[in-house]
């Protein structure tokens, strides 16, 4: 008949109530005839006191003190107002006076890492000589690392991004679709694909749901989105690349101009940012305790610059680059800083990329043969979305593919998709882990991938 109460709900309003709580033993400290426990539940924790008296014997105090860290327990106790603020706990105004304690699942005495070390800011550890936990140790023992208050907050907020993405697009009239991840040809005509055995032949893991999004537009769905895994066989060992990530993909038919789509995508991201500010302040503050960062800033409507304007800003800052040269990662970051200084925003759009640096299916700009109807979106100076108006005319698409030296036979199914009437359309793909990383101001995408996959990591 136990009704278990959430730790986050144990506030002064519950004072003097008798409750049952389940959680993990975070720390224990015996002191004479008392034992102080910290009971943790996701990113919330409370101090629990076992003291010799009417409900606790000396043996019970000793038993409580010997429960190993990370064991799961059920505690029956009375919520009491704390004499003074309980430092180190989220529930600082109350504590739990224990009457009974049951061990539900015992943890081994030796842990691969200490959770207190795993949530300590690196600067603090360096200053006082206390341990911090490096990234490989965290990822090798991911189940333990995911129990930290920081990790709990990161992935709660990431769940919120998905929820807000869906909410916003459904409200805008989009339909969610599910696309194949095992495909017969490379999605983007490139070499960076994973080949898999498929009965008596070979198949590929999808680099993108783009072909299927576009097929749905051709099938008159008008506005579609999908959330699902994306695979990239790139040997990129950087802070922002993964071989598998979650793609938030959008595709949309438009009436007059591809900026209709650009504006819709930008507004969707703005609604996500606003929703995170409103709903996830606790999680943002929890992450900021370990990884301090300035609040994410954005404008409404979103700042949109043309590529040539971005190049001009970089040249003014002393960067030498050509009109048709793609942005390098250092220049991307520098431009982000310049935009922040000038416009006070961490989120902006760069429009009208040079045609030469975009994929074959990108629509050329009818007003300028050297530019294209394509765009990228940036957060804190790093790209989070690459998109474009797609070529919907099969003859022009064939010409562009030949220009890029692509084997037409390999993309025949793609080109054929547009032979039965296709509306003008555009879209883009967003990396969920990258958005989470940059919104929170973190420095490595592996912090925002629950079980990251990169060229050197395939486990756990």
LINGIKA-V88069 format. One line per field, one symbol per residue. phi: phi as a letter, one per 20 degrees, with the letter a starting at -180 (. if undefined). Layout:
phi: ???
This chain:
phi: .fdedfgfeecgfegmeecdcdadfebbbebmecceddedbledbbedddcgrfdbegffffgffeffgmfecdcdadfcfffbgefndfeeeccdefdbbceebeeffdefbeffffdfggfffffdmefcdffffgffcfffffeffffgfgefffgfffffgfgffffenedecddfddcebggdmdeeceecfclecdcceffaeggfffffffemfmccbbcafcdcededddfcdcecbeeddcbbfcecbffgfgffffffffffffffffdcfgfffffffecgbfgfdbdcfffcdegfffffffffeneebefdefffgffgfffgfffffedlbecbdddmfgffddffefffffebfedcecbcdcclmcfcbcbafefddfffffffffgemeffffdgffffgdedncfgbbaacdegffffgffemedbfffddgcfccgdcccf
